[in-house]
């Protein structure tokens, strides 16, 4: 038995060494720099409580991520519900439509939204031609543009766990409720929605965590006027050469992600929610 255990550990060892070299070690180095640059101590972390600019970036990031998560879940739930109840042929086309955006570069999508939302873009031109507005709206290079781009990117990540959860719902339960005369909304509220909650939670956790680290979309659609955490980190390290502040915020970002997972793990079984449990 001991030889067998040793054999399993030898199989795992290369992967463990790779994880240590390319993931754990860099994170440990980031953590060390956050406490030692420009001088040893907690000076960088004190900025979380004393610097208005740092607090503004954190609040802006949390606000955008919360709105993005809520909108992505709403749109994703509607799409997943439609796909789950479609016939097999239609379901394939719906799933293809959901997956196609994932194959397009995030950079291409961000510039596409700039083209659509800028002052001389298609959206403003269409609104002005219909007489709904008299002058172009500021739809990009602000929080609105960032949220639009992030929601567009995140909807597929909301749809997939939601759809997986909805597909596990026994259709006989819905048929039995209809046979007993329950209205469609009551069936949805009392049966379908509660049974799909694990997928809703999984989608919410996934979208929120991904949103916390967004860089390209906020950088392009925000135009440098609205800074989120990832862009702020890049600014500190690459432009201002303030490694201590940049690594401090990177550490806070990692801790925030781990804390989010820890909180949700107390509420639900994450292994079951993400489809890795029995």
ZIMOMO-V61095 format. One record per residue. N is the residue number from 1. RES is the residue in three letters. SS is DSSP state (H for helix, E for strand, L for the rest). Layout:
N:RES:SS / N:RES:SS
//
This chain:
1:UNK:L / 2:UNK:H / 3:UNK:H / 4:UNK:H / 5:UNK:H / 6:UNK:H / 7:UNK:H / 8:UNK:H / 9:UNK:H / 10:UNK:H / 11:UNK:H / 12:UNK:H / 13:UNK:H / 14:UNK:H / 15:UNK:H / 16:UNK:H / 17:UNK:H / 18:UNK:H / 19:UNK:H / 20:UNK:H / 21:UNK:H / 22:UNK:H / 23:UNK:H / 24:UNK:H / 25:UNK:H / 26:UNK:H / 27:UNK:H / 28:UNK:H / 29:UNK:H / 30:UNK:H / 31:UNK:H / 32:UNK:H / 33:UNK:H / 34:UNK:H / 35:UNK:H / 36:UNK:H / 37:UNK:L / 38:UNK:L / 39:UNK:L / 40:UNK:L / 41:UNK:L / 42:UNK:L / 43:UNK:H / 44:UNK:H / 45:UNK:H / 46:UNK:H / 47:UNK:H / 48:UNK:H / 49:UNK:H / 50:UNK:H / 51:UNK:L / 52:UNK:H / 53:UNK:H / 54:UNK:H / 55:UNK:H / 56:UNK:H / 57:UNK:H / 58:UNK:H / 59:UNK:H / 60:UNK:H / 61:UNK:H / 62:UNK:H / 63:UNK:H / 64:UNK:H / 65:UNK:H / 66:UNK:H / 67:UNK:H / 68:UNK:H / 69:UNK:H / 70:UNK:H / 71:UNK:H / 72:UNK:H / 73:UNK:H / 74:UNK:H / 75:UNK:H / 76:UNK:H / 77:UNK:H / 78:UNK:H / 79:UNK:H / 80:UNK:H / 81:UNK:H / 82:UNK:H / 83:UNK:H / 84:UNK:H / 85:UNK:L / 86:UNK:L / 87:UNK:L / 88:UNK:H / 89:UNK:H / 90:UNK:H / 91:UNK:H / 92:UNK:H / 93:UNK:H / 94:UNK:H / 95:UNK:H / 96:UNK:H / 97:UNK:H / 98:UNK:H / 99:UNK:H / 100:UNK:H / 101:UNK:H / 102:UNK:H / 103:UNK:H / 104:UNK:L / 105:UNK:L / 106:UNK:H / 107:UNK:H / 108:UNK:H / 109:UNK:H / 110:UNK:H / 111:UNK:H / 112:UNK:H / 113:UNK:H / 114:UNK:H / 115:UNK:H / 116:UNK:H / 117:UNK:H / 118:UNK:L / 119:UNK:L / 120:UNK:L / 121:UNK:L / 122:UNK:H / 123:UNK:H / 124:UNK:H / 125:UNK:H / 126:UNK:H / 127:UNK:H / 128:UNK:H / 129:UNK:H / 130:UNK:L / 131:UNK:L / 132:UNK:L / 133:UNK:L / 134:UNK:L / 135:UNK:L / 136:UNK:L / 137:UNK:L / 138:UNK:L / 139:UNK:L / 140:UNK:L / 141:UNK:L / 142:UNK:L / 143:UNK:H / 144:UNK:H / 145:UNK:H / 146:UNK:H / 147:UNK:H / 148:UNK:H / 149:UNK:H / 150:UNK:H / 151:UNK:H / 152:UNK:H / 153:UNK:H / 154:UNK:H / 155:UNK:H / 156:UNK:H / 157:UNK:H / 158:UNK:H / 159:UNK:H / 160:UNK:H / 161:UNK:H / 162:UNK:H / 163:UNK:H / 164:UNK:H / 165:UNK:H / 166:UNK:H / 167:UNK:H / 168:UNK:L / 169:UNK:L / 170:UNK:L / 171:UNK:H / 172:UNK:H / 173:UNK:H / 174:UNK:H / 175:UNK:H / 176:UNK:H / 177:UNK:H / 178:UNK:H / 179:UNK:H / 180:UNK:L / 181:UNK:L / 182:UNK:L / 183:UNK:L / 184:UNK:H / 185:UNK:H / 186:UNK:H / 187:UNK:H / 188:UNK:H / 189:UNK:H / 190:UNK:H / 191:UNK:H / 192:UNK:H / 193:UNK:H / 194:UNK:H / 195:UNK:H / 196:UNK:H / 197:UNK:H / 198:UNK:H / 199:UNK:H / 200:UNK:H / 201:UNK:H / 202:UNK:H / 203:UNK:H / 204:UNK:H / 205:UNK:H / 206:UNK:H / 207:UNK:H / 208:UNK:H / 209:UNK:H / 210:UNK:H / 211:UNK:H / 212:UNK:H / 213:UNK:L / 214:UNK:L / 215:UNK:L / 216:UNK:H / 217:UNK:H / 218:UNK:H / 219:UNK:H / 220:UNK:H / 221:UNK:H / 222:UNK:L / 223:UNK:L / 224:UNK:L / 225:UNK:L / 226:UNK:L / 227:UNK:L / 228:UNK:L / 229:UNK:H / 230:UNK:H / 231:UNK:H / 232:UNK:H / 233:UNK:H / 234:UNK:H / 235:UNK:H / 236:UNK:H / 237:UNK:H / 238:UNK:H / 239:UNK:H / 240:UNK:L / 241:UNK:L / 242:UNK:L / 243:UNK:H / 244:UNK:H / 245:UNK:H / 246:UNK:H / 247:UNK:H / 248:UNK:H / 249:UNK:H / 250:UNK:H / 251:UNK:H / 252:UNK:H / 253:UNK:H / 254:UNK:H / 255:UNK:H / 256:UNK:H / 257:UNK:H / 258:UNK:H / 259:UNK:H / 260:UNK:H / 261:UNK:H / 262:UNK:H / 263:UNK:H / 264:UNK:H / 265:UNK:H / 266:UNK:H / 267:UNK:H / 268:UNK:L / 269:UNK:L / 270:UNK:H / 271:UNK:H / 272:UNK:H / 273:UNK:H / 274:UNK:L / 275:UNK:L / 276:UNK:L / 277:UNK:L / 278:UNK:L
//
